[in-house]
């Protein structure tokens, strides 16, 4: 049996696209928020030390790669994380980069806490230092990673120029 024409037009008039419109508006607002976050949010770029140890004078020194040390400047905030040999959570201490002596590959770290607990490094624990060297937007990070960002090198690359050696 066929459907009567009056019933089909009535059902088309009753059917509204309100749910589709609300869904489209919500999706558009969510997309605008994500685009805004992508361009305007700030993401920290960190350099992490290879090891932390006390030197002969009792200063806390952190070893970094040469590329990382180029981006580390005195006065930058840092976080010390000491890991105990057991299953205990790491001890986190606020710190600051005090100095980066030339040709040592190390940075001197100044601890910002006055009530410093006994450091687990003396008990065979290990530690690392995290220094925030830059704060960038996700857009800038993506552009650096793809090599399309003018004016800076991608994270993790060596910004020094290549030598112009000629092969005979």
C-alpha positions in Angstrom: 0.0 0.0 0.0 1.4 3.4 -0.9 1.7 6.3 1.5 -0.8 9.1 1.0 0.7 12.4 -0.1 -1.0 14.4 2.7 0.7 12.2 5.3 4.2 12.6 3.8 4.0 16.4 3.6 2.6 16.6 7.2 5.5 14.5 8.5 8.0 16.7 6.6 6.4 19.8 8.2 6.5 18.3 11.7 10.1 17.2 11.3 12.4 19.9 12.5 16.2 20.1 12.2 16.6 21.6 15.7 18.7 18.7 17.0 21.0 18.9 14.0 21.3 22.7 14.4 22.1 22.4 18.1 24.7 19.8 17.4 26.3 21.9 14.7 26.5 24.9 17.0 28.0 22.9 19.8 30.6 21.3 17.4 31.4 24.8 16.0 32.0 26.3 19.4 34.2 23.4 20.4 36.2 23.7 17.3 36.7 27.4 17.9 37.9 26.7 21.4 40.4 24.1 20.2 41.7 26.5 17.5 42.0 29.3 20.1 43.9 26.9 22.4 46.2 25.8 19.6 47.3 29.4 18.9 47.2 31.0 22.3 47.9 28.4 25.0 51.4 28.3 26.5 53.3 25.0 26.7 56.6 24.8 28.6 59.7 23.5 26.9 62.1 21.8 29.3 65.7 20.7 29.3 66.3 17.7 31.6 69.7 16.9 33.0 71.6 13.7 32.5 72.8 13.5 36.2 73.0 15.5 39.4 75.9 15.5 41.8 77.7 17.6 44.4 81.2 18.8 43.3 84.3 19.2 45.5 83.1 22.6 46.9 79.7 21.2 47.8 77.8 22.9 45.0 74.9 21.0 43.4 75.9 20.6 39.7 73.7 19.2 36.9 75.1 17.8 33.7 73.4 18.8 30.4 74.2 18.1 26.8 76.0 21.0 25.0 72.8 21.9 23.0 70.7 22.0 26.1 73.3 24.1 28.0 73.2 26.8 25.3 69.5 27.4 26.1 70.0 27.4 29.9 70.6 30.8 31.5 71.2 31.9 35.1 68.0 32.8 36.9 65.7 30.3 35.2 63.4 28.3 37.5 64.2 24.6 37.9 62.8 21.6 39.6 65.0 19.0 41.3 63.7 15.4 41.4 65.5 12.9 43.6 64.6 9.2 43.2 65.1 6.9 46.2 66.2 3.2 45.6 62.9 1.9 47.0 59.3 2.4 45.7 58.9 5.8 47.3 57.6 8.7 45.3 60.3 11.2 44.1 61.3 14.1 46.3 60.6 17.3 44.4 62.4 20.5 45.3 62.1 24.0 43.8 65.4 25.4 42.6 67.0 28.0 40.2 69.9 27.9 37.8 72.6 29.9 39.6 75.5 29.7 37.1 76.6 27.9 33.9 80.4 27.8 34.1 82.0 27.8 30.6 83.4 24.6 29.1 82.2 22.4 32.0 78.9 21.0 30.5 77.3 21.6 33.8 75.0 24.1 35.4 75.1 25.1 39.1 71.7 24.7 40.8 70.7 26.8 43.8 68.0 25.1 45.9 65.2 27.5 46.9 63.9 25.6 50.0 65.2 26.5 53.4 64.0 23.4 55.1 65.9 21.0 52.9 65.4 17.4 53.9 68.2 14.9 53.8 68.9 14.3 50.1 68.6 10.7 49.0 71.6 11.1 46.7 73.9 10.3 49.7 72.0 7.0 50.1 72.5 5.9 46.5 69.5 7.6 45.0 69.5 9.3 41.6 68.3 12.7 40.6 67.6 15.0 37.7 67.0 18.7 37.1 64.2 20.0 34.9 64.8 23.6 33.6 62.0 25.4 31.8 63.9 27.2 28.9 60.9 28.5 26.9 57.1 28.8 26.9 55.6 28.4 23.4 52.2 27.9 21.8 51.3 24.5 20.3 51.3 26.2 16.9 54.9 27.3 17.3 55.9 23.8 18.4 54.3 22.2 15.4 55.9 24.7 13.0 59.3 24.2 14.6 58.9 20.4 14.4 58.0 20.6 10.7 60.9 23.1 10.0 58.5 25.8 8.7 59.0 28.3 11.5 61.3 31.1 10.6 63.7 32.6 13.2 64.4 29.6 15.4 65.5 26.0 15.2 63.3 23.0 16.0 63.5 21.6 19.5 66.3 19.2 20.0 68.3 20.3 16.9 71.7 21.9 16.9 71.3 25.6 16.0 75.0 26.1 15.2 75.8 26.6 11.5 77.4 23.7 9.6 81.0 24.0 8.5 81.7 24.7 4.8 84.2 22.0 4.1 84.9 21.2 0.5 85.8 17.8 -0.8 88.5 17.7 -3.5 
